Amino acid sequence: MELPAQAIPARLYNMCPTGETWSVQAIRCFTQLVALRVVMARVINVGHAISVCLCDTSMTDDIHINDLIIKRGLARKCQDPEKNVRKPFMVN
């Protein structure tokens, strides 16, 4: 038996690229922070895509991935485009 690919559209909550699109550096940083790790995702909003805050809890001090990427200057805080949208999440 083979299962079809499954995915849920998601975005990092209250984060936008510093330019028009995500930079190679921002993508590399994100990949290094989450690749081959178990991270916790806190769902903040459910709309067209879910908005999440990610946290690596595997060390003594938690690493809040959204905040770290902003702190490194690879993203900027912005208003979540779907803030206050509370549509039920449907999976087909």
N, C-alpha and C positions, 0 to 999 in steps of 0.2 A: 504494500500500500504506500502511495506517495501523497504527501500533503502539499497543497498549494502554498506558495509563499504568502506570508502574512506580515502586514506592517500597519502601524498606527502613525499617522502624521503627527509630528511633535516639533516643538521649538523650545529654545531656552527662554525662560520667562524674563521679561523686561530687558532684553538685550538686543542690540542692533549692531551691524558692522560699523566700523569707523568711516568707511567710504560707501561707495555704491553697492559693493558686494563683499562677501567675506574674503579677507586676505589669505594668502597661502600660509602666513605665519599664524593667523588665528586658527585655521583649520589644523595645522600641525600641533599647536598647543592643545587644542581640544582633543585631538586624537591621542596625544601622549598622556593626557589626564584620564582618559576613559578606556583606552585599549587594554584588553586582557585583564580588566579589573571588574569587580562587582561594585557598582555604584548604586546609591539609593536615589530614587526619583520621587520628589514630592510634587504631585499634580496640583497646580494653582488654578488653572482655568481649563474648561472643556468647551471647545467651540469647533471651528473647522479643523484646527489642529489643537492638541493638548499643549498647554504651556507648563513646563516643568523647571524646578530647581534641582540640580544634581549635587550630590555630596558623596565623597569618598570617605567612608567611616573605618577604613582598614588600619589606620594609624592612631597613635595616641590622641592627636588633635585632628578633628574632622577638617577636610578640605572642601570648602564650598566652591564648586567649579565655576558657577556663574560669576561669583564675585572675583575669583582669582583671574579669570580672563579679562574682566573689566580693569582690575588693578594693574595688570600687565600692559594696559593700553591697547589691547587687541580688539576691544569692543567698547561700546558705550551704553550707558543706561538709557532706556527709552520706554515710553508708555507701551504696555502690551496692547497690540492692535485689537485683541478680542477681550479686553478687560470688561468685566461685568456681563459677559455673554455666558449664559449657563444653559446651553442646549444639551439635551441628553446625547450621550455618545452611542452611536450605532455602529455595529459591525455587521457587514454583509457576509 
